[in-house]
Amino acid sequence: MEAVARARFVRSSARKIRRVAELIKGKNVSKALAVLSYTPKYASLVLEKVVKSAAANPIAQEGTAKLKDEDLMVKNVLVDGGPVMKRIRPVGMGRAYMIRKRTAHVTVHLADDEQAKALRARQAKLQAEKTASRKKESKKAEPSGQKSTGSGDKADET
């Protein structure tokens, strides 16, 4: 089961919210809420509210006996730009500067235990492939059997 919750017209820019949203992707709901509670940003309050709402949706459908917060994982967090409120600020010599008050739409997707296990397995596989490719690159960079002495001149060695 996948749960979705949205917060629309949030009075913060999407760019600022995305910075905090990256912290909770792939974590289970209880860990994500713990991270958000200690993040000193306005966006963390917004995301905390949306994650709690998204977690409450499947728990209300299934019941508290069948589903808990630990069984749900943050599958994806989408932060899109919303409408921009335009205001005018008067400045010197009769000019006016435009002030853009940006808004954002936040969507949180939660996955249940079966989907979460599959997603974690896929992430672990990708991580293992990355580490294996890094090891291969580091072995190629170092020539085998030769130690570098620094300058590389034969006159220095004698």
Secondary structure, 3 states (H helix, E strand, C coil): CEEEEEEEEECCCHHHHHHHHHHHCCCEHHHHHHHHHCCCCHHHHHHHHHHHHHHHHHHHHHCCCCCCHHHCEEEEEEEEECCCEEEEEECHHHCEEEEEECCEEEEEEEECHHHHHHHHHHHHHHHHHHHHHHHHHHHHHCCCCCCCCCCCCHHHHC
